[in-house]
Amino acid sequence: MASPIDHASQAGHVEPVRRLSVNLPESLHVRFKTVCSATNRRMVGEIVDLVERRTAELEDEAGLWRSRDETAARRRKAIEQALTCNFPTGDIEEMLADIERGRDLR
């Protein structure tokens, strides 16, 4: 049953929330609570972030579809990461020059 407390999602709409009880080893709970306090973070916010990220990973692994906005954001992030890697540009002249440079290394 949904709680009367609502959660504002990243999409900007409000949706009902569900309670999730998790048993953690006491030492892990203490570490988590301590680090959240030391960094001025709320434990619930960090857990929601963790569950959202892991759920997205598992959806990718399972090939499940997500909203268009989420898919577009993930594609933009992938493109930004690829641009930092010095991959071939698709420019034939640049690719041929790279091949020639490789031949000169012998």
HELIX and SHEET records of a PDB file:
HELIX    1   1 GLU A   26  ALA A   38  1                                  13    
HELIX    2   2 MET A   43  ALA A   62  1                                  20    
HELIX    3   3 ARG A   68  LEU A   83  1                                  16    
HELIX    4   4 ILE A   92  ASP A  104  1                                  13    
SHEET    1   A 2 SER A   3  ALA A   8  0                                        
SHEET    2   A 2 VAL A  14  VAL A  17 -1                                        
END                                                                             
